[in-house]
Amino acid sequence: MQEMNTPCWKHLGLQTPLPVNEIQTFNDDAIQLNKARKHAKKQFRRCAAVADDPIKFKKRSKTYLASRRCLIAAMWESNKKQPVRKRNSVHQIIQLSGECKILNKLDEDVVVRFVPKKSGKGIRAIHDFGPVARAAQRIVRDLLRLRFSVKNVDD
């Protein structure tokens, strides 16, 4: 998470923080991000092609889940949902993607906030997952939607 006074940079339609110490590596990071996004689309299309075959889909899904580049792309996409002050820079996304593998145990910290319900009766627990866990949830959600999409059935 960045400080409020960190300069921001708009890349691929998303405003992200660009700390001064990351300016020199930004071009390389942007190239790596673009390659990761293309790779993730290609892998997702491969999963979509075999979505009707459970055995082939399992194999393709595992490849998709294990790919660092797919994780980078998913982290970039999940970064869009965060407020600008909580977004990670491109460099941070790339660093975090190398530290975690989503097929193994994710041990990121989860921030839990307790907010009173509007009705005034009780408290609601709000879980704020880390960037890798959010990306992992996004990847799994997309794969589940692909595999178990509802078909139009005529009555």
Wavefront OBJ file of the C-alpha trace (Angstrom):
o trace
v 0.000 0.000 0.000
v 1.313 3.433 -0.949
v 1.385 6.671 0.955
v -1.079 9.350 -0.068
v 1.593 11.616 -1.596
v 3.114 8.991 -3.925
v 2.878 10.071 -7.569
v 0.582 8.024 -9.777
v 0.967 6.770 -13.329
v -1.760 5.730 -15.712
v -0.989 2.435 -17.447
v -3.454 0.368 -19.484
v -6.284 2.621 -18.349
v -5.556 2.182 -14.646
v -4.057 4.772 -12.364
v -1.410 3.134 -10.176
v 1.174 4.453 -7.756
v 4.677 4.965 -9.126
v 7.163 5.394 -6.284
v 10.339 7.291 -7.147
v 12.547 4.212 -6.623
v 10.533 2.286 -9.263
v 10.718 4.848 -12.087
v 13.823 3.281 -13.632
v 12.294 -0.198 -13.783
v 8.818 0.898 -14.904
v 9.342 0.246 -18.637
v 10.624 -3.279 -17.992
v 7.792 -3.914 -15.545
v 5.203 -2.633 -18.036
v 6.587 -4.943 -20.737
v 6.477 -7.884 -18.330
v 2.886 -7.004 -17.378
v 1.796 -6.846 -21.022
v 3.401 -10.230 -21.725
v 1.701 -11.684 -18.651
v -1.712 -10.410 -19.757
v -1.294 -11.915 -23.241
v -0.120 -15.216 -21.750
v -3.078 -15.337 -19.351
v -5.566 -14.746 -22.180
v -3.943 -17.507 -24.222
v -4.017 -19.952 -21.292
v -7.633 -19.051 -20.515
v -8.635 -19.695 -24.137
v -6.914 -23.082 -23.891
v -8.955 -23.855 -20.777
v -12.124 -22.728 -22.541
v -11.406 -25.046 -25.459
v -11.465 -28.112 -23.193
v -14.110 -26.962 -20.692
v -16.438 -29.845 -21.634
v -13.828 -32.531 -20.918
v -13.235 -32.777 -17.133
v -9.876 -34.575 -17.379
v -8.351 -32.203 -19.940
v -9.858 -29.210 -18.147
v -8.267 -30.271 -14.858
v -4.853 -30.478 -16.512
v -5.200 -27.101 -18.272
v -6.579 -25.473 -15.113
v -3.634 -26.657 -13.078
v -1.265 -25.152 -15.645
v -3.253 -21.907 -15.532
v -3.240 -21.817 -11.726
v 0.481 -22.581 -11.493
v 1.524 -19.905 -13.982
v 3.228 -16.875 -12.483
v 2.287 -14.790 -15.508
v -1.393 -15.668 -15.051
v -1.087 -14.610 -11.420
v 0.452 -11.274 -12.457
v -2.427 -10.653 -14.874
v -5.036 -11.574 -12.253
v -3.356 -9.356 -9.663
v -3.438 -6.480 -12.156
v -7.153 -7.040 -12.782
v -7.997 -7.319 -9.074
v -5.923 -4.189 -8.435
v -8.489 -2.227 -10.460
v -11.148 -2.805 -7.807
v -9.066 -1.181 -5.080
v -9.139 2.531 -4.275
v -6.129 4.360 -5.762
v -4.496 4.798 -2.359
v -4.570 1.012 -1.750
v -3.406 -0.100 -5.206
v -0.083 -1.792 -5.721
v 2.373 -0.538 -8.308
v 3.278 -2.697 -11.298
v 6.645 -3.473 -9.707
v 5.013 -4.547 -6.438
v 2.615 -6.827 -8.314
v 5.498 -8.519 -10.089
v 7.460 -8.917 -6.836
v 4.490 -10.335 -4.926
v 3.711 -12.801 -7.711
v 7.169 -14.311 -7.311
v 6.817 -14.757 -3.564
v 3.577 -16.753 -3.552
v 2.244 -19.769 -5.377
v -1.513 -20.058 -5.268
v -1.523 -23.850 -5.445
v 0.316 -23.906 -2.115
v -0.768 -22.471 1.191
v -1.553 -18.756 0.976
v -0.463 -17.169 4.220
v -1.171 -13.536 3.484
v -2.527 -11.439 6.295
v -6.251 -10.739 6.182
v -7.516 -7.513 7.696
v -10.870 -7.936 9.416
v -12.973 -4.881 10.198
v -16.158 -4.912 12.219
v -18.838 -2.562 10.945
v -22.213 -2.053 12.619
v -25.185 -3.131 10.495
v -27.506 -0.427 9.188
v -30.394 -1.929 11.091
v -28.462 -1.272 14.291
v -28.737 -4.899 15.358
v -25.405 -6.637 15.268
v -22.014 -6.281 13.649
v -20.809 -7.257 10.179
v -17.291 -8.655 9.717
v -15.582 -7.311 6.577
v -12.569 -9.326 5.375
v -9.941 -7.494 3.329
v -7.742 -10.096 1.636
v -4.262 -9.404 0.335
v -3.477 -8.917 -3.370
v -2.371 -12.506 -4.012
v -5.447 -13.995 -2.327
v -7.730 -11.633 -4.292
v -6.034 -12.691 -7.526
v -6.314 -16.378 -6.606
v -10.031 -15.929 -5.905
v -10.438 -14.197 -9.257
v -8.644 -16.996 -11.141
v -10.671 -19.731 -9.436
v -13.920 -17.824 -9.992
v -13.188 -17.483 -13.725
v -12.291 -21.160 -14.061
v -15.425 -22.265 -12.205
v -17.606 -20.044 -14.373
v -15.947 -21.478 -17.446
v -16.380 -25.105 -16.364
v -19.827 -24.882 -14.838
v -21.516 -22.246 -16.948
v -25.279 -22.545 -17.073
v -26.473 -23.743 -20.451
v -29.692 -22.416 -21.959
v -32.262 -25.149 -21.609
v -35.522 -25.088 -23.519
v -38.442 -26.154 -21.341
l 1 2 3 4 5 6 7 8 9 10 11 12 13 14 15 16 17 18 19 20 21 22 23 24 25 26 27 28 29 30 31 32 33 34 35 36 37 38 39 40 41 42 43 44 45 46 47 48 49 50 51 52 53 54 55 56 57 58 59 60 61 62 63 64 65 66 67 68 69 70 71 72 73 74 75 76 77 78 79 80 81 82 83 84 85 86 87 88 89 90 91 92 93 94 95 96 97 98 99 100 101 102 103 104 105 106 107 108 109 110 111 112 113 114 115 116 117 118 119 120 121 122 123 124 125 126 127 128 129 130 131 132 133 134 135 136 137 138 139 140 141 142 143 144 145 146 147 148 149 150 151 152 153 154 155
